[in-house]
Amino acid sequence: MRAAGFSDPFAGLPSELTATLWRTGLPRVRLDYVWIRSMLALGAIVMDSSASDHRMAVVEMLITRQGQ
């Protein structure tokens, strides 16, 4: 994906901040990936909610025109 020009806004963050799958008795893992291209990631978080064992990955992005 990186070779095709995409970036991972969660790359480099501690694993406890990027885990999107929380199962009782099992390690928390990152199941979801949000790849972006031609945009600037301003922030990336995983929503803290106990409604499900699957947490939502959220990325705030600045959309720019390509080539600017």
CHARMM internal coordinates of N, CA and C (Angstrom, degrees):
IC EDIT
DIST 1 N 1 CA 1.4428
DIST 1 CA 1 C 1.5337
ANGL 1 N 1 CA 1 C 110.17
DIST 1 C 2 N 1.3194
ANGL 1 CA 1 C 2 N 116.53
DIHE 1 N 1 CA 1 C 2 N -42.78
DIST 2 N 2 CA 1.4730
ANGL 1 C 2 N 2 CA 118.86
DIHE 1 CA 1 C 2 N 2 CA -179.92
DIST 2 CA 2 C 1.5290
ANGL 2 N 2 CA 2 C 111.02
DIHE 1 C 2 N 2 CA 2 C -62.92
DIST 2 C 3 N 1.3229
ANGL 2 CA 2 C 3 N 117.37
DIHE 2 N 2 CA 2 C 3 N -37.40
DIST 3 N 3 CA 1.4650
ANGL 2 C 3 N 3 CA 121.02
DIHE 2 CA 2 C 3 N 3 CA 179.19
DIST 3 CA 3 C 1.5231
ANGL 3 N 3 CA 3 C 111.54
DIHE 2 C 3 N 3 CA 3 C -63.98
DIST 3 C 4 N 1.3304
ANGL 3 CA 3 C 4 N 117.43
DIHE 3 N 3 CA 3 C 4 N -24.39
DIST 4 N 4 CA 1.4639
ANGL 3 C 4 N 4 CA 122.20
DIHE 3 CA 3 C 4 N 4 CA 178.21
DIST 4 CA 4 C 1.5302
ANGL 4 N 4 CA 4 C 112.07
DIHE 3 C 4 N 4 CA 4 C -89.82
DIST 4 C 5 N 1.3421
ANGL 4 CA 4 C 5 N 117.78
DIHE 4 N 4 CA 4 C 5 N 4.89
DIST 5 N 5 CA 1.4572
ANGL 4 C 5 N 5 CA 121.16
DIHE 4 CA 4 C 5 N 5 CA 175.81
DIST 5 CA 5 C 1.5223
ANGL 5 N 5 CA 5 C 115.53
DIHE 4 C 5 N 5 CA 5 C 95.15
DIST 5 C 6 N 1.3301
ANGL 5 CA 5 C 6 N 117.63
DIHE 5 N 5 CA 5 C 6 N 8.73
DIST 6 N 6 CA 1.4593
ANGL 5 C 6 N 6 CA 120.87
DIHE 5 CA 5 C 6 N 6 CA 179.05
DIST 6 CA 6 C 1.5275
ANGL 6 N 6 CA 6 C 109.97
DIHE 5 C 6 N 6 CA 6 C -91.36
DIST 6 C 7 N 1.3266
ANGL 6 CA 6 C 7 N 116.64
DIHE 6 N 6 CA 6 C 7 N 153.67
DIST 7 N 7 CA 1.4600
ANGL 6 C 7 N 7 CA 120.87
DIHE 6 CA 6 C 7 N 7 CA 175.33
DIST 7 CA 7 C 1.5277
ANGL 7 N 7 CA 7 C 109.48
DIHE 6 C 7 N 7 CA 7 C -128.99
DIST 7 C 8 N 1.3109
ANGL 7 CA 7 C 8 N 114.64
DIHE 7 N 7 CA 7 C 8 N 155.13
DIST 8 N 8 CA 1.4618
ANGL 7 C 8 N 8 CA 123.24
DIHE 7 CA 7 C 8 N 8 CA -179.11
DIST 8 CA 8 C 1.5231
ANGL 8 N 8 CA 8 C 108.16
DIHE 7 C 8 N 8 CA 8 C -107.20
DIST 8 C 9 N 1.3446
ANGL 8 CA 8 C 9 N 118.89
DIHE 8 N 8 CA 8 C 9 N 107.09
DIST 9 N 9 CA 1.4650
ANGL 8 C 9 N 9 CA 120.22
DIHE 8 CA 8 C 9 N 9 CA -177.32
DIST 9 CA 9 C 1.5252
ANGL 9 N 9 CA 9 C 114.27
DIHE 8 C 9 N 9 CA 9 C -65.67
DIST 9 C 10 N 1.3305
ANGL 9 CA 9 C 10 N 118.35
DIHE 9 N 9 CA 9 C 10 N -14.69
DIST 10 N 10 CA 1.4560
ANGL 9 C 10 N 10 CA 121.64
DIHE 9 CA 9 C 10 N 10 CA 178.92
DIST 10 CA 10 C 1.5291
ANGL 10 N 10 CA 10 C 112.34
DIHE 9 C 10 N 10 CA 10 C -92.10
DIST 10 C 11 N 1.3282
ANGL 10 CA 10 C 11 N 117.92
DIHE 10 N 10 CA 10 C 11 N -8.59
DIST 11 N 11 CA 1.4639
ANGL 10 C 11 N 11 CA 121.76
DIHE 10 CA 10 C 11 N 11 CA -179.30
DIST 11 CA 11 C 1.5203
ANGL 11 N 11 CA 11 C 109.91
DIHE 10 C 11 N 11 CA 11 C -59.55
DIST 11 C 12 N 1.3166
ANGL 11 CA 11 C 12 N 115.22
DIHE 11 N 11 CA 11 C 12 N 135.50
DIST 12 N 12 CA 1.4592
ANGL 11 C 12 N 12 CA 120.21
DIHE 11 CA 11 C 12 N 12 CA 177.83
DIST 12 CA 12 C 1.5191
ANGL 12 N 12 CA 12 C 114.50
DIHE 11 C 12 N 12 CA 12 C 88.09
DIST 12 C 13 N 1.3348
ANGL 12 CA 12 C 13 N 118.01
DIHE 12 N 12 CA 12 C 13 N -10.91
DIST 13 N 13 CA 1.4639
ANGL 12 C 13 N 13 CA 120.28
DIHE 12 CA 12 C 13 N 13 CA 177.50
DIST 13 CA 13 C 1.5308
ANGL 13 N 13 CA 13 C 109.41
DIHE 12 C 13 N 13 CA 13 C -81.45
DIST 13 C 14 N 1.3323
ANGL 13 CA 13 C 14 N 117.77
DIHE 13 N 13 CA 13 C 14 N 151.61
DIST 14 N 14 CA 1.4666
ANGL 13 C 14 N 14 CA 119.82
DIHE 13 CA 13 C 14 N 14 CA 177.56
DIST 14 CA 14 C 1.5281
ANGL 14 N 14 CA 14 C 111.37
DIHE 13 C 14 N 14 CA 14 C -60.21
DIST 14 C 15 N 1.3300
ANGL 14 CA 14 C 15 N 116.31
DIHE 14 N 14 CA 14 C 15 N 144.53
DIST 15 N 15 CA 1.4695
ANGL 14 C 15 N 15 CA 120.75
DIHE 14 CA 14 C 15 N 15 CA -176.02
DIST 15 CA 15 C 1.5258
ANGL 15 N 15 CA 15 C 112.63
DIHE 14 C 15 N 15 CA 15 C -59.01
DIST 15 C 16 N 1.3226
ANGL 15 CA 15 C 16 N 118.66
DIHE 15 N 15 CA 15 C 16 N -29.96
DIST 16 N 16 CA 1.4648
ANGL 15 C 16 N 16 CA 120.07
DIHE 15 CA 15 C 16 N 16 CA 179.19
DIST 16 CA 16 C 1.5328
ANGL 16 N 16 CA 16 C 112.07
DIHE 15 C 16 N 16 CA 16 C -68.65
DIST 16 C 17 N 1.3334
ANGL 16 CA 16 C 17 N 117.67
DIHE 16 N 16 CA 16 C 17 N -17.24
DIST 17 N 17 CA 1.4678
ANGL 16 C 17 N 17 CA 121.30
DIHE 16 CA 16 C 17 N 17 CA 177.90
DIST 17 CA 17 C 1.5233
ANGL 17 N 17 CA 17 C 112.53
DIHE 16 C 17 N 17 CA 17 C -95.87
DIST 17 C 18 N 1.3284
ANGL 17 CA 17 C 18 N 117.77
DIHE 17 N 17 CA 17 C 18 N -10.89
DIST 18 N 18 CA 1.4656
ANGL 17 C 18 N 18 CA 120.29
DIHE 17 CA 17 C 18 N 18 CA -175.92
DIST 18 CA 18 C 1.5244
ANGL 18 N 18 CA 18 C 113.63
DIHE 17 C 18 N 18 CA 18 C -112.43
DIST 18 C 19 N 1.3261
ANGL 18 CA 18 C 19 N 118.23
DIHE 18 N 18 CA 18 C 19 N -4.08
DIST 19 N 19 CA 1.4710
ANGL 18 C 19 N 19 CA 121.35
DIHE 18 CA 18 C 19 N 19 CA -177.78
DIST 19 CA 19 C 1.5249
ANGL 19 N 19 CA 19 C 110.46
DIHE 18 C 19 N 19 CA 19 C -66.90
DIST 19 C 20 N 1.3168
ANGL 19 CA 19 C 20 N 116.42
DIHE 19 N 19 CA 19 C 20 N 125.66
DIST 20 N 20 CA 1.4724
ANGL 19 C 20 N 20 CA 120.97
DIHE 19 CA 19 C 20 N 20 CA 179.56
DIST 20 CA 20 C 1.5263
ANGL 20 N 20 CA 20 C 112.47
DIHE 19 C 20 N 20 CA 20 C -110.47
DIST 20 C 21 N 1.3265
ANGL 20 CA 20 C 21 N 117.51
DIHE 20 N 20 CA 20 C 21 N -4.89
DIST 21 N 21 CA 1.4645
ANGL 20 C 21 N 21 CA 120.40
DIHE 20 CA 20 C 21 N 21 CA 178.21
DIST 21 CA 21 C 1.5211
ANGL 21 N 21 CA 21 C 108.71
DIHE 20 C 21 N 21 CA 21 C -127.21
DIST 21 C 22 N 1.3334
ANGL 21 CA 21 C 22 N 115.17
DIHE 21 N 21 CA 21 C 22 N 114.60
DIST 22 N 22 CA 1.4598
ANGL 21 C 22 N 22 CA 121.74
DIHE 21 CA 21 C 22 N 22 CA -179.10
DIST 22 CA 22 C 1.5187
ANGL 22 N 22 CA 22 C 108.40
DIHE 21 C 22 N 22 CA 22 C -116.16
DIST 22 C 23 N 1.3033
ANGL 22 CA 22 C 23 N 118.11
DIHE 22 N 22 CA 22 C 23 N 109.88
DIST 23 N 23 CA 1.4642
ANGL 22 C 23 N 23 CA 123.04
DIHE 22 CA 22 C 23 N 23 CA 178.46
DIST 23 CA 23 C 1.5216
ANGL 23 N 23 CA 23 C 108.86
DIHE 22 C 23 N 23 CA 23 C -114.46
DIST 23 C 24 N 1.2978
ANGL 23 CA 23 C 24 N 116.44
DIHE 23 N 23 CA 23 C 24 N 135.98
DIST 24 N 24 CA 1.4596
ANGL 23 C 24 N 24 CA 121.66
DIHE 23 CA 23 C 24 N 24 CA 179.72
DIST 24 CA 24 C 1.5274
ANGL 24 N 24 CA 24 C 110.18
DIHE 23 C 24 N 24 CA 24 C -59.44
DIST 24 C 25 N 1.3208
ANGL 24 CA 24 C 25 N 115.67
DIHE 24 N 24 CA 24 C 25 N 128.23
DIST 25 N 25 CA 1.4519
ANGL 24 C 25 N 25 CA 121.33
DIHE 24 CA 24 C 25 N 25 CA 177.72
DIST 25 CA 25 C 1.5197
ANGL 25 N 25 CA 25 C 114.85
DIHE 24 C 25 N 25 CA 25 C 80.66
DIST 25 C 26 N 1.3113
ANGL 25 CA 25 C 26 N 118.05
DIHE 25 N 25 CA 25 C 26 N -0.24
DIST 26 N 26 CA 1.4675
ANGL 25 C 26 N 26 CA 121.83
DIHE 25 CA 25 C 26 N 26 CA 179.27
DIST 26 CA 26 C 1.5274
ANGL 26 N 26 CA 26 C 109.09
DIHE 25 C 26 N 26 CA 26 C -122.71
DIST 26 C 27 N 1.3257
ANGL 26 CA 26 C 27 N 117.30
DIHE 26 N 26 CA 26 C 27 N 156.87
DIST 27 N 27 CA 1.4748
ANGL 26 C 27 N 27 CA 119.57
DIHE 26 CA 26 C 27 N 27 CA 177.31
DIST 27 CA 27 C 1.5332
ANGL 27 N 27 CA 27 C 110.94
DIHE 26 C 27 N 27 CA 27 C -63.23
DIST 27 C 28 N 1.3108
ANGL 27 CA 27 C 28 N 115.85
DIHE 27 N 27 CA 27 C 28 N 147.14
DIST 28 N 28 CA 1.4703
ANGL 27 C 28 N 28 CA 120.86
DIHE 27 CA 27 C 28 N 28 CA 173.92
DIST 28 CA 28 C 1.5214
ANGL 28 N 28 CA 28 C 107.90
DIHE 27 C 28 N 28 CA 28 C -75.22
DIST 28 C 29 N 1.3288
ANGL 28 CA 28 C 29 N 115.79
DIHE 28 N 28 CA 28 C 29 N 135.92
DIST 29 N 29 CA 1.4654
ANGL 28 C 29 N 29 CA 120.19
DIHE 28 CA 28 C 29 N 29 CA -176.52
DIST 29 CA 29 C 1.5182
ANGL 29 N 29 CA 29 C 111.02
DIHE 28 C 29 N 29 CA 29 C -133.05
DIST 29 C 30 N 1.2969
ANGL 29 CA 29 C 30 N 115.03
DIHE 29 N 29 CA 29 C 30 N 159.31
DIST 30 N 30 CA 1.4632
ANGL 29 C 30 N 30 CA 121.34
DIHE 29 CA 29 C 30 N 30 CA 174.77
DIST 30 CA 30 C 1.5196
ANGL 30 N 30 CA 30 C 108.16
DIHE 29 C 30 N 30 CA 30 C -92.21
DIST 30 C 31 N 1.3148
ANGL 30 CA 30 C 31 N 116.03
DIHE 30 N 30 CA 30 C 31 N 112.52
DIST 31 N 31 CA 1.4556
ANGL 30 C 31 N 31 CA 122.05
DIHE 30 CA 30 C 31 N 31 CA -178.89
DIST 31 CA 31 C 1.5331
ANGL 31 N 31 CA 31 C 111.22
DIHE 30 C 31 N 31 CA 31 C -101.56
DIST 31 C 32 N 1.3210
ANGL 31 CA 31 C 32 N 116.50
DIHE 31 N 31 CA 31 C 32 N -32.36
DIST 32 N 32 CA 1.4661
ANGL 31 C 32 N 32 CA 121.94
DIHE 31 CA 31 C 32 N 32 CA -174.44
DIST 32 CA 32 C 1.5228
ANGL 32 N 32 CA 32 C 111.57
DIHE 31 C 32 N 32 CA 32 C -104.22
DIST 32 C 33 N 1.3111
ANGL 32 CA 32 C 33 N 114.88
DIHE 32 N 32 CA 32 C 33 N 142.44
DIST 33 N 33 CA 1.4582
ANGL 32 C 33 N 33 CA 121.77
DIHE 32 CA 32 C 33 N 33 CA 176.93
DIST 33 CA 33 C 1.5189
ANGL 33 N 33 CA 33 C 108.72
DIHE 32 C 33 N 33 CA 33 C -127.80
DIST 33 C 34 N 1.3332
ANGL 33 CA 33 C 34 N 115.87
DIHE 33 N 33 CA 33 C 34 N 137.25
DIST 34 N 34 CA 1.4602
ANGL 33 C 34 N 34 CA 121.80
DIHE 33 CA 33 C 34 N 34 CA 176.67
DIST 34 CA 34 C 1.5304
ANGL 34 N 34 CA 34 C 105.74
DIHE 33 C 34 N 34 CA 34 C -117.90
DIST 34 C 35 N 1.3198
ANGL 34 CA 34 C 35 N 116.47
DIHE 34 N 34 CA 34 C 35 N 107.44
DIST 35 N 35 CA 1.4599
ANGL 34 C 35 N 35 CA 122.01
DIHE 34 CA 34 C 35 N 35 CA -179.94
DIST 35 CA 35 C 1.5175
ANGL 35 N 35 CA 35 C 108.46
DIHE 34 C 35 N 35 CA 35 C -97.41
DIST 35 C 36 N 1.3278
ANGL 35 CA 35 C 36 N 116.95
DIHE 35 N 35 CA 35 C 36 N 135.62
DIST 36 N 36 CA 1.4716
ANGL 35 C 36 N 36 CA 120.09
DIHE 35 CA 35 C 36 N 36 CA 179.47
DIST 36 CA 36 C 1.5267
ANGL 36 N 36 CA 36 C 109.32
DIHE 35 C 36 N 36 CA 36 C -124.37
DIST 36 C 37 N 1.3400
ANGL 36 CA 36 C 37 N 113.97
DIHE 36 N 36 CA 36 C 37 N 156.36
DIST 37 N 37 CA 1.4627
ANGL 36 C 37 N 37 CA 120.57
DIHE 36 CA 36 C 37 N 37 CA 179.05
DIST 37 CA 37 C 1.5174
ANGL 37 N 37 CA 37 C 108.14
DIHE 36 C 37 N 37 CA 37 C -148.08
DIST 37 C 38 N 1.3030
ANGL 37 CA 37 C 38 N 117.19
DIHE 37 N 37 CA 37 C 38 N 138.88
DIST 38 N 38 CA 1.4738
ANGL 37 C 38 N 38 CA 123.64
DIHE 37 CA 37 C 38 N 38 CA -179.85
DIST 38 CA 38 C 1.5160
ANGL 38 N 38 CA 38 C 111.92
DIHE 37 C 38 N 38 CA 38 C 61.83
DIST 38 C 39 N 1.3290
ANGL 38 CA 38 C 39 N 116.73
DIHE 38 N 38 CA 38 C 39 N 27.88
DIST 39 N 39 CA 1.4610
ANGL 38 C 39 N 39 CA 122.44
DIHE 38 CA 38 C 39 N 39 CA 176.37
DIST 39 CA 39 C 1.5204
ANGL 39 N 39 CA 39 C 108.02
DIHE 38 C 39 N 39 CA 39 C -141.38
DIST 39 C 40 N 1.3146
ANGL 39 CA 39 C 40 N 115.63
DIHE 39 N 39 CA 39 C 40 N 156.37
DIST 40 N 40 CA 1.4557
ANGL 39 C 40 N 40 CA 121.71
DIHE 39 CA 39 C 40 N 40 CA 178.40
DIST 40 CA 40 C 1.5213
ANGL 40 N 40 CA 40 C 108.63
DIHE 39 C 40 N 40 CA 40 C -104.78
DIST 40 C 41 N 1.3216
ANGL 40 CA 40 C 41 N 117.18
DIHE 40 N 40 CA 40 C 41 N 121.87
DIST 41 N 41 CA 1.4694
ANGL 40 C 41 N 41 CA 120.88
DIHE 40 CA 40 C 41 N 41 CA 177.30
DIST 41 CA 41 C 1.5214
ANGL 41 N 41 CA 41 C 108.66
DIHE 40 C 41 N 41 CA 41 C -78.48
DIST 41 C 42 N 1.3224
ANGL 41 CA 41 C 42 N 116.40
DIHE 41 N 41 CA 41 C 42 N 124.01
DIST 42 N 42 CA 1.4585
ANGL 41 C 42 N 42 CA 122.12
DIHE 41 CA 41 C 42 N 42 CA 179.27
DIST 42 CA 42 C 1.5234
ANGL 42 N 42 CA 42 C 111.25
DIHE 41 C 42 N 42 CA 42 C -94.50
DIST 42 C 43 N 1.3236
ANGL 42 CA 42 C 43 N 116.79
DIHE 42 N 42 CA 42 C 43 N -23.55
DIST 43 N 43 CA 1.4531
ANGL 42 C 43 N 43 CA 121.44
DIHE 42 CA 42 C 43 N 43 CA 179.31
DIST 43 CA 43 C 1.5104
ANGL 43 N 43 CA 43 C 110.46
DIHE 42 C 43 N 43 CA 43 C -173.27
DIST 43 C 44 N 1.3377
ANGL 43 CA 43 C 44 N 116.31
DIHE 43 N 43 CA 43 C 44 N 155.94
DIST 44 N 44 CA 1.4558
ANGL 43 C 44 N 44 CA 121.63
DIHE 43 CA 43 C 44 N 44 CA 179.11
DIST 44 CA 44 C 1.5240
ANGL 44 N 44 CA 44 C 108.29
DIHE 43 C 44 N 44 CA 44 C -144.11
DIST 44 C 45 N 1.3334
ANGL 44 CA 44 C 45 N 116.26
DIHE 44 N 44 CA 44 C 45 N 128.63
DIST 45 N 45 CA 1.4606
ANGL 44 C 45 N 45 CA 121.00
DIHE 44 CA 44 C 45 N 45 CA 179.23
DIST 45 CA 45 C 1.5246
ANGL 45 N 45 CA 45 C 109.92
DIHE 44 C 45 N 45 CA 45 C -141.16
DIST 45 C 46 N 1.3100
ANGL 45 CA 45 C 46 N 115.54
DIHE 45 N 45 CA 45 C 46 N 161.54
DIST 46 N 46 CA 1.4588
ANGL 45 C 46 N 46 CA 122.30
DIHE 45 CA 45 C 46 N 46 CA 169.78
DIST 46 CA 46 C 1.5192
ANGL 46 N 46 CA 46 C 105.82
DIHE 45 C 46 N 46 CA 46 C -110.30
DIST 46 C 47 N 1.3285
ANGL 46 CA 46 C 47 N 116.61
DIHE 46 N 46 CA 46 C 47 N 125.57
DIST 47 N 47 CA 1.4617
ANGL 46 C 47 N 47 CA 121.72
DIHE 46 CA 46 C 47 N 47 CA -177.16
DIST 47 CA 47 C 1.5264
ANGL 47 N 47 CA 47 C 110.43
DIHE 46 C 47 N 47 CA 47 C -63.64
DIST 47 C 48 N 1.3150
ANGL 47 CA 47 C 48 N 116.43
DIHE 47 N 47 CA 47 C 48 N 134.43
DIST 48 N 48 CA 1.4566
ANGL 47 C 48 N 48 CA 122.60
DIHE 47 CA 47 C 48 N 48 CA 178.86
DIST 48 CA 48 C 1.5223
ANGL 48 N 48 CA 48 C 108.55
DIHE 47 C 48 N 48 CA 48 C -89.84
DIST 48 C 49 N 1.3116
ANGL 48 CA 48 C 49 N 116.60
DIHE 48 N 48 CA 48 C 49 N 100.96
DIST 49 N 49 CA 1.4652
ANGL 48 C 49 N 49 CA 121.93
DIHE 48 CA 48 C 49 N 49 CA -178.73
DIST 49 CA 49 C 1.5196
ANGL 49 N 49 CA 49 C 108.89
DIHE 48 C 49 N 49 CA 49 C -146.24
DIST 49 C 50 N 1.3058
ANGL 49 CA 49 C 50 N 116.35
DIHE 49 N 49 CA 49 C 50 N 136.99
DIST 50 N 50 CA 1.4636
ANGL 49 C 50 N 50 CA 119.84
DIHE 49 CA 49 C 50 N 50 CA 178.51
DIST 50 CA 50 C 1.5261
ANGL 50 N 50 CA 50 C 111.43
DIHE 49 C 50 N 50 CA 50 C -100.91
DIST 50 C 51 N 1.3254
ANGL 50 CA 50 C 51 N 118.23
DIHE 50 N 50 CA 50 C 51 N 16.97
DIST 51 N 51 CA 1.4625
ANGL 50 C 51 N 51 CA 122.20
DIHE 50 CA 50 C 51 N 51 CA 179.59
DIST 51 CA 51 C 1.5280
ANGL 51 N 51 CA 51 C 111.66
DIHE 50 C 51 N 51 CA 51 C -68.72
DIST 51 C 52 N 1.3278
ANGL 51 CA 51 C 52 N 117.05
DIHE 51 N 51 CA 51 C 52 N -22.49
DIST 52 N 52 CA 1.4588
ANGL 51 C 52 N 52 CA 121.69
DIHE 51 CA 51 C 52 N 52 CA -177.48
DIST 52 CA 52 C 1.5231
ANGL 52 N 52 CA 52 C 108.45
DIHE 51 C 52 N 52 CA 52 C -153.23
DIST 52 C 53 N 1.3210
ANGL 52 CA 52 C 53 N 117.54
DIHE 52 N 52 CA 52 C 53 N 167.09
DIST 53 N 53 CA 1.4636
ANGL 52 C 53 N 53 CA 120.22
DIHE 52 CA 52 C 53 N 53 CA 174.19
DIST 53 CA 53 C 1.5262
ANGL 53 N 53 CA 53 C 111.29
DIHE 52 C 53 N 53 CA 53 C -82.13
DIST 53 C 54 N 1.3207
ANGL 53 CA 53 C 54 N 116.41
DIHE 53 N 53 CA 53 C 54 N -3.85
DIST 54 N 54 CA 1.4514
ANGL 53 C 54 N 54 CA 123.16
DIHE 53 CA 53 C 54 N 54 CA 179.98
DIST 54 CA 54 C 1.5288
ANGL 54 N 54 CA 54 C 108.79
DIHE 53 C 54 N 54 CA 54 C -108.76
DIST 54 C 55 N 1.3216
ANGL 54 CA 54 C 55 N 116.91
DIHE 54 N 54 CA 54 C 55 N 118.55
DIST 55 N 55 CA 1.4631
ANGL 54 C 55 N 55 CA 122.36
DIHE 54 CA 54 C 55 N 55 CA -178.31
DIST 55 CA 55 C 1.5280
ANGL 55 N 55 CA 55 C 110.17
DIHE 54 C 55 N 55 CA 55 C -96.89
DIST 55 C 56 N 1.3269
ANGL 55 CA 55 C 56 N 116.48
DIHE 55 N 55 CA 55 C 56 N 148.29
DIST 56 N 56 CA 1.4602
ANGL 55 C 56 N 56 CA 121.79
DIHE 55 CA 55 C 56 N 56 CA -177.10
DIST 56 CA 56 C 1.5332
ANGL 56 N 56 CA 56 C 111.08
DIHE 55 C 56 N 56 CA 56 C -87.05
DIST 56 C 57 N 1.3305
ANGL 56 CA 56 C 57 N 116.20
DIHE 56 N 56 CA 56 C 57 N 128.17
DIST 57 N 57 CA 1.4618
ANGL 56 C 57 N 57 CA 122.54
DIHE 56 CA 56 C 57 N 57 CA 174.96
DIST 57 CA 57 C 1.5266
ANGL 57 N 57 CA 57 C 108.06
DIHE 56 C 57 N 57 CA 57 C -86.08
DIST 57 C 58 N 1.3459
ANGL 57 CA 57 C 58 N 116.32
DIHE 57 N 57 CA 57 C 58 N 130.52
DIST 58 N 58 CA 1.4653
ANGL 57 C 58 N 58 CA 121.49
DIHE 57 CA 57 C 58 N 58 CA -177.26
DIST 58 CA 58 C 1.5245
ANGL 58 N 58 CA 58 C 108.98
DIHE 57 C 58 N 58 CA 58 C -127.60
DIST 58 C 59 N 1.3264
ANGL 58 CA 58 C 59 N 115.78
DIHE 58 N 58 CA 58 C 59 N 132.79
DIST 59 N 59 CA 1.4611
ANGL 58 C 59 N 59 CA 121.27
DIHE 58 CA 58 C 59 N 59 CA 178.32
DIST 59 CA 59 C 1.5210
ANGL 59 N 59 CA 59 C 108.67
DIHE 58 C 59 N 59 CA 59 C -125.86
DIST 59 C 60 N 1.3124
ANGL 59 CA 59 C 60 N 116.80
DIHE 59 N 59 CA 59 C 60 N 129.01
DIST 60 N 60 CA 1.4740
ANGL 59 C 60 N 60 CA 121.70
DIHE 59 CA 59 C 60 N 60 CA 172.80
DIST 60 CA 60 C 1.5214
ANGL 60 N 60 CA 60 C 106.81
DIHE 59 C 60 N 60 CA 60 C -93.88
DIST 60 C 61 N 1.3439
ANGL 60 CA 60 C 61 N 115.52
DIHE 60 N 60 CA 60 C 61 N 127.48
DIST 61 N 61 CA 1.4625
ANGL 60 C 61 N 61 CA 120.10
DIHE 60 CA 60 C 61 N 61 CA -174.88
DIST 61 CA 61 C 1.5231
ANGL 61 N 61 CA 61 C 111.64
DIHE 60 C 61 N 61 CA 61 C -129.12
DIST 61 C 62 N 1.3127
ANGL 61 CA 61 C 62 N 114.49
DIHE 61 N 61 CA 61 C 62 N 151.65
DIST 62 N 62 CA 1.4537
ANGL 61 C 62 N 62 CA 122.44
DIHE 61 CA 61 C 62 N 62 CA 171.69
DIST 62 CA 62 C 1.5194
ANGL 62 N 62 CA 62 C 106.03
DIHE 61 C 62 N 62 CA 62 C -103.99
DIST 62 C 63 N 1.3096
ANGL 62 CA 62 C 63 N 116.84
DIHE 62 N 62 CA 62 C 63 N 116.04
DIST 63 N 63 CA 1.4568
ANGL 62 C 63 N 63 CA 120.87
DIHE 62 CA 62 C 63 N 63 CA -179.92
DIST 63 CA 63 C 1.5264
ANGL 63 N 63 CA 63 C 108.29
DIHE 62 C 63 N 63 CA 63 C -88.33
DIST 63 C 64 N 1.3161
ANGL 63 CA 63 C 64 N 115.81
DIHE 63 N 63 CA 63 C 64 N 125.03
DIST 64 N 64 CA 1.4661
ANGL 63 C 64 N 64 CA 121.82
DIHE 63 CA 63 C 64 N 64 CA -179.83
DIST 64 CA 64 C 1.5176
ANGL 64 N 64 CA 64 C 109.57
DIHE 63 C 64 N 64 CA 64 C -123.17
DIST 64 C 65 N 1.3067
ANGL 64 CA 64 C 65 N 115.68
DIHE 64 N 64 CA 64 C 65 N 162.20
DIST 65 N 65 CA 1.4539
ANGL 64 C 65 N 65 CA 119.52
DIHE 64 CA 64 C 65 N 65 CA 174.32
DIST 65 CA 65 C 1.5098
ANGL 65 N 65 CA 65 C 108.99
DIHE 64 C 65 N 65 CA 65 C -74.61
DIST 65 C 66 N 1.3240
ANGL 65 CA 65 C 66 N 115.85
DIHE 65 N 65 CA 65 C 66 N 140.20
DIST 66 N 66 CA 1.4578
ANGL 65 C 66 N 66 CA 119.70
DIHE 65 CA 65 C 66 N 66 CA 179.34
DIST 66 CA 66 C 1.5197
ANGL 66 N 66 CA 66 C 109.11
DIHE 65 C 66 N 66 CA 66 C -63.78
DIST 66 C 67 N 1.3355
ANGL 66 CA 66 C 67 N 115.51
DIHE 66 N 66 CA 66 C 67 N 135.23
DIST 67 N 67 CA 1.4509
ANGL 66 C 67 N 67 CA 120.76
DIHE 66 CA 66 C 67 N 67 CA 178.22
DIST 67 CA 67 C 1.5218
ANGL 67 N 67 CA 67 C 113.60
DIHE 66 C 67 N 67 CA 67 C 91.08
DIST 67 C 68 N 1.3226
ANGL 67 CA 67 C 68 N 117.96
DIHE 67 N 67 CA 67 C 68 N 1.14
DIST 68 N 68 CA 1.4760
ANGL 67 C 68 N 68 CA 119.55
DIHE 67 CA 67 C 68 N 68 CA 178.79
DIST 68 CA 68 C 1.4986
ANGL 68 N 68 CA 68 C 111.12
DIHE 67 C 68 N 68 CA 68 C -110.11
END
COOR INIT
IC SEED 1 N 1 CA 1 C
IC BUILD
